């Protein structure tokens, strides 16, 4: 029982440090690793090697992949590819189902682009479509936000799910994580869409909501700022090509050896490794880079890569610190103790969901919830019956479900949606926060059913 008390106190300190004390999650997780080591009475001469080994081990397996995924997202954002993808979906679906259209747009764009940035980029397009179809801006905003959120927390190469997969030993199984993540993200997005449609007759009640400006000009200004937008094929390639390569690599590794055991199988397996696949995706993204603001194409690509490195640095540090924290827990007997007791409760895959939901609601960051929870539950997978490859993937999905439950005032995405949608805080809680709760519970239910059937 003392071991559980130590773990509860350490996790509580992480929450307090990142919320009340405004400590950066990297430092909070690193200090938590040492405090947990002291509390679990690990030998002092083993504590530092355990922390540094956990930090380096997770980054060695997944760090470069996180960087490449972030850089690709920056290039897609800066080149206008995200706008092209959005307009392509609008052309295919038309204005008949506006909330469904923006939900699908968000679902696609948020696979490589952070949901905060994706919402800002797509805001003008969303408002233009809302005006053209006479649809409530509240419903359109929540539909876009929930579409973005579904893949942001469930589908690599978004950094949070990648980090969680790495912590759970799935660095070489990202293809399976992507395939399952896409499948699970669909009911999550549909749940958010259905909630959004409840507000089709509701208008924003925040500041400036009474005088919605003409936004068609804003969309044209957005196009003008990007210059000539890339073609749909060029815009989708940096996302779809790496995903296809990773999935093919996963298929090649099946026991049935569908590609045989010759040169073709070797090539497919090599290009299907996440690092290689994302390098190919970065090559596709290079074709999107154009000279801007007096900067040549090479200099612009250099700037995009530099900005991607800057954006990925905090994620890498948080991921590494989460790996250190997880390594300390794995080195302690708390995993065995918890496993023996949790296995008797029969909640299985719902336990990671509850932990992630508590962390997300308390401190606001989905990435921190994904990293911390995955590090915390990694030693318990066998005891909750989820130590197979598919079981580990479903644990990633359960943690992702928790990491979207719920988005409220301590989450930057909540304020992006609120301010750009002209909703009051009270209205945003009823619309956006409640939508993320519905999404999280729906996703957790889907994952739980899958765990009963497939594991």
Secondary structure, DSSP 8 states (H G I E B T S, - for coil): -HHHHHHHHHHHHHHHHHHTS---HHHHHHHHHHHHHHHTT--HHHHHHHHHHHHHHHHHHHHHHHHHHHHHHHHHHHHTHHHHHHHHHHHHHTTTTHHHHHHHHHHHHTTTS-HHHHHHHHHHHHHHHHHHHT--HHHHHHHHHHHHHHHHHHSTTSHHHHHHHHHTT-TT-HHHHHHHHHHHHHHHHHHHHHHHHTTTT----STTTTS----HHHHHHHHHHH-S---HHHHHHHHHHHHHHHHHHHHHTSTT-TTTTSHHHHHHHHHTSHHHHHHHHHHHHHTT---BTTB-HHHHHHHHHHHHHHHHHHHHHHHHHHHHHHHHHHHSTHHHHHHHHHHHHT-TTHHHHHHHHHHHHHH--HHHHHHHHHHHHGGGTTTTT--SHHHHHHHHHHHHHHTTS---TT-HHHHHHHHHHT--HHHHIIIIIHHHHHHHHHHHHHHHHHHHHH-
